[in-house]
């Protein structure tokens, strides 16, 4: 009875997930039906002076590379709604192209998109068994809402990650094409540091000097910490988290 009630309530907060879970691998096929017959008629015509045109087709397009999801497989997680409702151990995916949370119904296998306005936060367990916490937040600068992973939450700083996928379109036609036969989902991640005192959002830059300036490393202790621990915080997420944790503990 509880399971039926869960899906009944959840469906009120969702819209039908209309598109397929995995992108199509082809969108161009050889002609058939009328088009195929026209080609055959043209090939068999005695008029060889150029009056007949054969309809061409292009099979070089190969579909999509990658997917729009943060994690390729369904992940176990907990879903928390603003009205206080919580659903535990459900199958979830985060679509980082559309910034939407998708739930799979275990009884039917159907997928539904959860109304993002109703979500407060949710968790995902990744392939390494680590729990990832995502909160629905609004960027103080851009005023745009989205799902941000909470990487660190300390006495002074909160470190957030926002994942976004974009599509790089196929490019294989023309003399100066890139020879790229796929549409490809590309992943980018932006890190934001939120000060607990001022609630100011700072988008972290991708160089160490700017990062240390944001952390007010005037005495050079954080720079020394990076060197001692052999960290690369601008390239490695785990190293960035360790640096922010150190900054929190040091009271910078």
Residue pairs with C-beta under 8 A, 6 or more apart in sequence:
3 107
6 87
7 105
7 107
9 85
10 87
10 103
10 112
10 114
11 112
13 81
13 114
13 115
13 118
14 103
14 112
14 113
14 114
14 115
15 112
15 113
15 115
16 112
16 113
17 102
17 110
17 111
17 112
17 113
21 111
22 67
23 63
23 64
23 67
23 68
23 183
24 63
24 64
25 62
25 63
25 64
26 61
26 62
26 63
27 61
27 63
28 57
28 58
28 59
28 60
28 61
29 57
29 59
30 36
30 57
30 59
31 38
31 39
31 55
31 57
35 55
38 55
39 54
39 55
41 52
42 52
42 53
42 54
43 54
45 52
58 173
60 172
60 181
61 170
61 172
61 181
61 182
62 170
62 181
62 182
63 182
63 183
64 182
64 183
64 184
64 185
65 182
65 183
65 184
65 185
66 165
66 184
66 185
66 186
66 187
67 185
68 95
68 96
68 97
68 98
68 165
68 185
69 93
69 94
69 95
69 96
70 93
70 94
70 95
70 96
70 124
70 163
71 93
71 94
71 124
71 126
71 127
73 127
74 91
74 92
74 93
74 104
75 91
75 92
75 93
75 124
75 125
75 126
76 89
76 90
76 91
76 92
76 124
76 125
77 89
77 90
77 91
77 92
77 122
77 123
77 124
77 125
78 86
78 87
78 88
78 89
78 90
78 122
78 123
79 86
79 87
79 90
79 92
79 101
79 103
79 114
79 119
79 122
80 86
80 119
80 120
80 121
80 122
81 118
81 119
81 120
82 118
82 119
82 120
83 118
90 103
90 104
91 103
91 104
91 106
92 101
92 102
92 103
92 104
92 122
92 124
93 101
93 102
93 104
94 100
94 101
94 102
94 124
94 134
94 147
94 163
95 101
95 102
96 163
96 164
96 165
96 187
97 164
97 165
97 166
97 167
97 185
99 116
99 146
99 147
99 164
100 113
100 114
100 116
101 113
101 114
101 116
101 119
101 122
101 147
102 111
102 112
102 113
102 114
103 111
103 112
103 114
104 110
104 111
105 111
105 112
116 136
116 145
116 147
119 136
119 147
120 135
120 136
121 133
121 134
121 135
121 136
122 134
122 147
123 131
123 132
123 133
123 134
124 131
124 132
124 134
125 131
125 132
126 132
132 149
133 149
133 150
134 147
134 148
134 149
134 150
135 147
135 148
135 150
136 145
136 146
136 147
137 145
137 146
137 147
137 148
137 160
138 144
138 145
139 145
139 146
139 192
139 201
140 199
140 200
140 201
141 201
141 203
146 162
147 162
148 160
148 161
148 162
148 192
149 160
149 161
149 162
149 163
150 158
150 159
150 160
151 159
151 160
151 161
151 191
151 237
151 240
151 241
151 244
152 158
152 159
152 241
152 244
152 245
152 248
153 159
154 196
154 244
154 245
154 248
154 249
155 196
155 248
156 195
156 196
156 197
156 247
156 248
156 251
156 252
157 193
157 194
157 195
157 196
157 244
157 247
157 248
158 193
158 194
158 196
159 191
159 192
159 193
159 194
159 240
159 241
159 244
160 191
160 192
160 193
160 194
161 189
161 190
161 191
161 192
161 237
162 189
162 190
162 191
162 192
163 187
163 188
163 189
164 187
164 188
164 189
164 190
165 185
165 186
165 187
165 188
166 185
166 186
166 188
167 183
167 184
167 185
167 186
168 180
168 183
168 184
168 185
168 186
169 183
170 180
170 181
170 182
170 183
171 177
171 178
171 179
171 180
172 178
172 179
172 180
172 181
189 237
190 203
190 204
191 203
191 204
191 240
192 201
192 202
192 203
192 204
193 201
193 202
193 204
193 214
193 215
193 244
194 200
194 201
194 202
195 202
202 214
204 210
204 211
204 214
204 240
205 211
205 214
206 234
207 234
208 223
208 226
208 233
208 234
211 233
211 234
211 243
212 222
212 223
215 222
215 243
215 244
215 247
215 252
216 252
217 223
217 247
217 252
221 250
221 252
222 243
222 246
222 247
222 250
222 252
225 231
225 243
225 246
226 233
226 243
229 239
229 242
231 239
231 242
231 243
232 239
233 239
233 240
233 242
233 243
234 240
